[in-house]
Amino acid sequence: MSSQKVLVFAIFAIALGFADAKSTKKTSAWYTEGTPNFEYDCSDKADGNYPHPTLCTHYVACVAKTHAYEMVCALSHDGKPLHYVA
């Protein structure tokens, strides 16, 4: 009886480990949902979000001082686009 409990616990722990690794992978690549190769100079900027040069409903995500991603701001509770405020 106790060996069955250990087996069930081991299977549960393995499944939980896979689920945790999958969620970590998704959160570490948040910027991949944006438009890559956006014409924006990130060479002198730290990793992070910056105001879009022309659209207030968008922002630019700089990654590794070489990649710029054009991102769309989220929608508010009433479905209207939020604006990026620096």
Secondary structure, DSSP 8 states (H G I E B T S, - for coil): -HHHHHHHHHHHHHHHHHHHHHHHHHHHTGGGGSBTT-S---TTS-SEEEE-SS-TTEEEEEETTTEEEEEE--B-TTS-B-----
